[in-house]
Amino acid sequence: MGRDRPIERAGLARAFFIFVVGLGLAGVLIAVLNGPFETIAATGSSVADSSQAARGQGYIESFWNALPVIIALLAFLQLLGAAAAEGRFS
C-alpha cells in the first residue's frame, strides 16, 4: 500500500511531455489557421468603413500576432504548476 508505483513518480515527466506536445500542436494549429486568418483579415479591412471597425480589427490582429506568446506562457504556467504540485506532494 505505501509503495511508490512507477506511474505515480512520473508526474513531472508526463507534465513535461504534455508541455512539449502541446506547444508543437499549438504551433501546427496556428500555422494551419494563419492562411485563413489572413484572408479574413484582408476581407475585413476592405469592408470596414469606420474608425471603430478598423480599431477593432487592429485589436484582433494584435491578439493573433501575440497568440504564440500567450500559448507558450500558458503552457509554461501549466508546467510550473505541475512542478509545484510534484514538490508539494512527493
N, CA, C and O of each residue as an XYZ file, in Angstrom:
360
protein
N       0.808     -1.190      0.000
C       0.000      0.000      0.000
C       0.855      1.261      0.000
O       0.524      2.206     -0.716
N       1.930      1.319      0.762
C       2.749      2.500      0.845
C       3.846      2.566     -0.205
O       4.641      3.506     -0.221
N       3.891      1.555     -1.094
C       4.941      1.549     -2.115
C       4.639      2.563     -3.202
O       3.483      2.789     -3.563
N       5.715      3.179     -3.725
C       5.562      4.104     -4.855
C       5.464      3.298     -6.137
O       6.357      2.520     -6.471
N       4.391      3.493     -6.830
C       4.258      2.850     -8.127
C       4.936      3.743     -9.159
O       4.949      4.961     -8.983
N       5.495      3.190    -10.219
C       6.199      4.000    -11.229
C       5.297      5.057    -11.866
O       5.771      6.134    -12.228
N       4.026      4.766    -12.003
C       3.139      5.728    -12.647
C       2.958      6.973    -11.776
O       2.758      8.063    -12.311
N       3.021      6.842    -10.480
C       2.862      7.986     -9.581
C       4.108      8.864     -9.566
O       4.011     10.066     -9.320
N       5.272      8.283     -9.826
C       6.502      9.053     -9.791
C       6.795      9.728    -11.130
O       7.757     10.489    -11.237
N       5.993      9.466    -12.133
C       6.248     10.018    -13.463
C       5.422     11.269    -13.730
O       5.247     11.654    -14.886
N       4.911     11.906    -12.686
C       4.035     13.066    -12.868
C       4.709     14.219    -13.576
O       4.134     14.794    -14.500
N       5.911     14.570    -13.167
C       6.603     15.702    -13.779
C       7.056     15.379    -15.204
O       7.027     16.246    -16.077
N       7.465     14.156    -15.435
C       7.846     13.755    -16.794
C       6.631     13.809    -17.715
O       6.740     14.231    -18.866
N       5.480     13.384    -17.214
C       4.254     13.447    -18.004
C       3.869     14.899    -18.276
O       3.431     15.223    -19.380
N       4.024     15.765    -17.296
C       3.707     17.187    -17.473
C       4.645     17.823    -18.499
O       4.214     18.654    -19.299
N       5.915     17.442    -18.480
C       6.859     17.975    -19.466
C       6.510     17.478    -20.867
O       6.609     18.232    -21.834
N       6.106     16.224    -20.980
C       5.686     15.674    -22.263
C       4.460     16.414    -22.787
O       4.391     16.731    -23.974
N       3.502     16.691    -21.922
C       2.316     17.449    -22.307
C       2.706     18.856    -22.737
O       2.134     19.392    -23.687
N       3.662     19.456    -22.059
C       4.163     20.789    -22.405
C       4.732     20.799    -23.826
O       4.373     21.659    -24.630
N       5.606     19.860    -24.132
C       6.264     19.824    -25.435
C       5.257     19.501    -26.543
O       5.247     20.156    -27.586
N       4.420     18.501    -26.316
C       3.428     18.124    -27.326
C       2.413     19.249    -27.523
O       2.007     19.529    -28.651
N       2.005     19.890    -26.437
C       1.055     20.994    -26.536
C       1.615     22.163    -27.329
O       0.911     22.744    -28.156
N       2.856     22.511    -27.092
C       3.475     23.586    -27.874
C       3.582     23.212    -29.351
O       3.336     24.041    -30.227
N       3.943     21.975    -29.617
C       4.045     21.530    -31.007
C       2.704     21.561    -31.718
O       2.606     22.045    -32.846
N       1.665     21.043    -31.061
C       0.342     21.037    -31.678
C      -0.212     22.455    -31.837
O      -0.874     22.754    -32.830
N       0.054     23.313    -30.877
C      -0.394     24.704    -30.999
C       0.306     25.390    -32.156
O      -0.315     26.171    -32.877
N       1.583     25.115    -32.346
C       2.313     25.688    -33.472
C       1.762     25.215    -34.804
O       1.626     26.005    -35.738
N       1.446     23.936    -34.898
C       0.870     23.402    -36.135
C      -0.510     24.013    -36.379
O      -0.833     24.383    -37.507
N      -1.313     24.118    -35.341
C      -2.653     24.687    -35.481
C      -2.594     26.147    -35.920
O      -3.367     26.564    -36.783
N      -1.700     26.914    -35.344
C      -1.559     28.319    -35.738
C      -1.049     28.415    -37.177
O      -1.501     29.270    -37.938
N      -0.112     27.546    -37.552
C       0.396     27.567    -38.928
C      -0.706     27.227    -39.928
O      -0.769     27.827    -41.001
N      -1.566     26.282    -39.593
C      -2.658     25.902    -40.486
C      -3.692     27.009    -40.586
O      -4.209     27.275    -41.670
N      -3.999     27.656    -39.473
C      -5.044     28.679    -39.465
C      -4.552     30.057    -39.880
O      -5.363     30.972    -40.029
N      -3.256     30.233    -40.070
C      -2.731     31.545    -40.414
C      -3.214     32.019    -41.786
O      -3.557     33.190    -41.947
N      -3.244     31.131    -42.763
C      -3.711     31.495    -44.102
C      -5.163     31.961    -44.105
O      -5.454     33.045    -44.611
N      -6.084     31.166    -43.549
C      -7.474     31.626    -43.495
C      -7.646     32.909    -42.683
O      -8.478     33.750    -43.024
N      -6.877     33.062    -41.626
C      -6.991     34.290    -40.836
C      -6.574     35.502    -41.655
O      -7.231     36.543    -41.613
N      -5.482     35.368    -42.399
C      -5.026     36.483    -43.231
C      -6.069     36.845    -44.289
O      -6.269     38.022    -44.589
N      -6.732     35.833    -44.852
C      -7.787     36.092    -45.841
C      -8.955     36.827    -45.207
O      -9.466     37.796    -45.770
N      -9.378     36.368    -44.039
C     -10.495     37.014    -43.333
C     -10.116     38.431    -42.928
O     -10.929     39.348    -43.044
N      -8.899     38.618    -42.459
C      -8.459     39.960    -42.053
C      -8.405     40.908    -43.245
O      -8.780     42.074    -43.125
N      -7.944     40.423    -44.385
C      -7.892     41.267    -45.574
C      -9.292     41.630    -46.050
O      -9.540     42.762    -46.465
N     -10.204     40.666    -45.988
C     -11.587     40.946    -46.368
C     -12.224     41.931    -45.403
O     -12.954     42.832    -45.817
N     -11.949     41.760    -44.119
C     -12.499     42.667    -43.118
C     -11.983     44.086    -43.269
O     -12.724     45.045    -43.049
N     -10.716     44.227    -43.643
C     -10.174     45.576    -43.802
C     -10.757     46.277    -45.020
O     -10.855     47.504    -45.038
N     -11.148     45.511    -46.044
C     -11.762     46.138    -47.211
C     -13.218     46.516    -46.941
O     -13.754     47.418    -47.584
N     -13.854     45.833    -45.999
C     -15.259     46.103    -45.687
C     -15.389     47.172    -44.602
O     -16.357     47.932    -44.595
N     -14.424     47.236    -43.690
C     -14.503     48.180    -42.568
C     -14.479     49.613    -43.089
O     -13.574     50.008    -43.826
N     -15.483     50.376    -42.695
C     -15.546     51.751    -43.183
C     -15.564     52.777    -42.057
O     -15.636     53.977    -42.323
N     -15.499     52.331    -40.814
C     -15.466     53.287    -39.711
C     -14.163     53.120    -38.935
O     -13.487     52.096    -39.034
N     -13.832     54.133    -38.177
C     -12.598     54.057    -37.390
C     -12.729     53.035    -36.269
O     -11.741     52.411    -35.883
N     -13.936     52.858    -35.744
C     -14.139     51.858    -34.687
C     -13.933     50.444    -35.225
O     -13.337     49.605    -34.548
N     -14.417     50.175    -36.424
C     -14.221     48.856    -37.029
C     -12.741     48.608    -37.300
O     -12.240     47.508    -37.070
N     -12.052     49.617    -37.783
C     -10.618     49.472    -38.051
C      -9.841     49.253    -36.753
O      -8.895     48.466    -36.712
N     -10.247     49.958    -35.694
C      -9.577     49.773    -34.401
C      -9.835     48.366    -33.857
O      -8.927     47.731    -33.321
N     -11.065     47.881    -33.995
C     -11.388     46.522    -33.556
C     -10.609     45.477    -34.324
O     -10.139     44.493    -33.753
N     -10.474     45.693    -35.617
C      -9.697     44.763    -36.424
C      -8.221     44.800    -36.014
O      -7.542     43.774    -36.027
N      -7.740     45.971    -35.657
C      -6.358     46.076    -35.168
C      -6.152     45.291    -33.885
O      -5.112     44.660    -33.695
N      -7.160     45.331    -32.992
C      -7.081     44.549    -31.753
C      -7.038     43.052    -32.053
O      -6.266     42.309    -31.445
N      -7.870     42.620    -32.990
C      -7.906     41.200    -33.330
C      -6.584     40.759    -33.954
O      -6.083     39.678    -33.642
N      -6.024     41.575    -34.820
C      -4.738     41.227    -35.433
C      -3.611     41.234    -34.405
O      -2.702     40.408    -34.475
N      -3.667     42.158    -33.456
C      -2.657     42.167    -32.389
C      -2.757     40.913    -31.538
O      -1.738     40.333    -31.162
N      -3.986     40.487    -31.228
C      -4.172     39.258    -30.460
C      -3.659     38.054    -31.236
O      -2.999     37.186    -30.665
N      -3.955     37.990    -32.535
C      -3.492     36.865    -33.349
C      -1.965     36.816    -33.388
O      -1.373     35.739    -33.327
N      -1.340     37.974    -33.488
C       0.123     38.011    -33.522
C       0.730     37.647    -32.172
O       1.835     37.107    -32.123
N       0.030     37.930    -31.079
C       0.529     37.607    -29.742
C       0.140     36.202    -29.296
O       0.591     35.749    -28.244
N      -0.684     35.508    -30.069
C      -1.177     34.195    -29.658
C      -0.075     33.167    -29.383
O      -0.202     32.426    -28.409
N       0.997     33.075    -30.178
C       2.052     32.114    -29.829
C       2.695     32.394    -28.466
O       3.019     31.462    -27.729
N       2.876     33.653    -28.138
C       3.455     34.004    -26.838
C       2.478     33.649    -25.715
O       2.888     33.143    -24.670
N       1.207     33.912    -25.927
C       0.189     33.598    -24.920
C       0.125     32.100    -24.689
O       0.059     31.651    -23.545
N       0.144     31.319    -25.764
C       0.094     29.862    -25.631
C       1.338     29.344    -24.915
O       1.233     28.481    -24.044
N       2.503     29.854    -25.269
C       3.735     29.419    -24.600
C       3.709     29.775    -23.113
O       4.156     28.987    -22.280
N       3.191     30.952    -22.778
C       3.095     31.358    -21.378
C       2.143     30.455    -20.604
O       2.454     30.036    -19.489
N       0.989     30.154    -21.186
C       0.031     29.268    -20.510
C       0.597     27.855    -20.346
O       0.397     27.225    -19.307
N       1.297     27.359    -21.357
C       1.911     26.035    -21.255
C       2.995     26.028    -20.185
O       3.125     25.059    -19.437
N       3.770     27.100    -20.112
C       4.803     27.190    -19.078
C       4.185     27.246    -17.682
O       4.702     26.636    -16.746
N       3.082     27.978    -17.544
C       2.405     28.028    -16.240
C       1.859     26.660    -15.840
O       1.867     26.304    -14.662
N       1.386     25.898    -16.820
C       0.929     24.533    -16.538
C       2.088     23.677    -16.061
O       1.946     22.909    -15.109
N       3.233     23.805    -16.717
C       4.407     23.035    -16.321
C       4.896     23.460    -14.940
O       5.290     22.619    -14.132
N       4.873     24.747    -14.672
C       5.286     25.256    -13.365
C       4.349     24.770    -12.266
O       4.798     24.414    -11.176
N       3.057     24.756    -12.548
C       2.086     24.237    -11.575
C       2.283     22.758    -11.310
O       2.164     22.309    -10.170
N       2.581     22.000    -12.346
C       2.829     20.572    -12.164
C       4.093     20.337    -11.340
O       4.136     19.425    -10.514
N       5.117     21.154    -11.562
C       6.352     21.025    -10.777
C       6.107     21.389     -9.314
O       6.639     20.742     -8.412
N       5.307     22.419     -9.084
C       4.997     22.800     -7.702
C       4.183     21.717     -7.015
O       4.422     21.408     -5.848
N       3.235     21.143     -7.721
C       2.445     20.057     -7.135
C       3.292     18.824     -6.876
O       3.101     18.140     -5.870
N       4.218     18.535     -7.763
C       5.116     17.389     -7.580
C       5.984     17.593     -6.335
O       6.198     16.660     -5.561
N       6.474     18.800     -6.153
C       7.316     19.060     -4.993
C       6.536     19.055     -3.689
O       7.071     18.683     -2.644
N       5.287     19.462     -3.742
C       4.480     19.523     -2.526
C       3.990     18.152     -2.093
O       3.894     17.882     -0.895
N       3.679     17.281     -3.046
C       3.054     16.016     -2.703
C       4.007     14.832     -2.703
O       3.586     13.712     -2.413
N       5.268     15.046     -3.019
C       6.182     13.897     -3.032
C       6.927     13.759     -1.733
O       7.736     12.843     -1.579
